[in-house]
Amino acid sequence: MSAKAVSKWETGKGFPDISLLEPLAAALGISVIGLLGGSAVQNRNRAANLQRSKLYVCPVCGNVIQAAGEAVISCCGVTLLPQEPENADEDHRIEVETAEDEC
């Protein structure tokens, strides 16, 4: 890849050959989806925190994917958005019971 070619890509006067997308993304250390989307999501290796946990559901196959923070998730060719939590109703509340000095 020449500097002239990259300059054309940056100014919108040209685009890389599709066969270069995967090696270009690898060289930049991002995913192809991140490259095409214009924003890179990088793993900063933070400790897992369930409050940062996000769930993604594929509308095509029904796969449920859990991520411990921000991520670009795709399944069946679809980029997935994180699911929003719903308020619990009476039938879906968490209950804690004590049994033999344990919860």
N, C-alpha and C positions, 0 to 999 in steps of 0.2 A: 504494500500500500504506500503510495507516494504522498508527500505533503500536499501536492496539488489536488489529488483525489480527495483527501480528507477535507481540504479547504472547500471544495465543491459540495461535499456532504454537509458541512457546517453552515454554508450559506444557502442551502436549498437548491443549488443549481445542478445537482446531480445526486444520485443515490448509489449505495454500494450494491454490488451484485449479490443476489440472495444467497449464493453459495458462500459468501464471506461473512454472513451474519453470525454463525456459530463460532468461527475462529476469532472474529472481532470481539464478540461478547466474552469469550474465554480470555482474550488478551487484556480486556478491561476489568475482568474479575466480576462480571455481572451476568445475569441470565439474559437470554434472547428476548424474553418478555420485557425485562427491565430496559434493555437497549431500545426496543421498539416503543416502549411507553415513555421513555425520556427520563425516568427516575429510577435510581438504583436503590434497592432495599438491601442493606448489608447486615449480616449477623454480627452483633457486637459482643456475643458471648456473655450476656448478662445472666445473672441467676434467674431461674424460672420463678415466675410469680403468677399464681392462678388468676389474680385480678387482671393481668395483662393478657390472659389467654383468650384466643379468638377461635370461633368455630365457623367452618365453611361447609356448605352443602351443595353438591353438584346437582343441578336440575335435570341433567341427562340420565345419570346412572344412580343417583342417590347416595354416593359416597359422602361420608362425613369426615372432614379433615380438621384436626386441631393444631393450632400453632401457639407457641408461647410468647407471642408478640407480633409486631408488624411483619407482614410477609406478602409476597406476590404468589398467589395460589391459583393454579389452573388445573382443570380436569376435563377430559373429553373435548379439548380445544376451547373451553370457555374459561375466561378469567373470572374467578369467584370473588364476591364481596363478603366481608364478615357478617355473620348473622347478628341481629340486634336482640337483646334480651327482652322477654315479655314479663309482665307482672304475673306472679303466681296466683292461681285461683284456689278455692278451698280444696279441690281435689288434687292439687299439685304443690303442696307446701312441704318443706322439709320438717320432719319431726325427729326429735331426739328422745330416746327411751333409755332408762337405766335398767341394766340387767346384771345382777351380781357385782355391784360396784364398778361397772364399766358402762360407758355410753355407747 
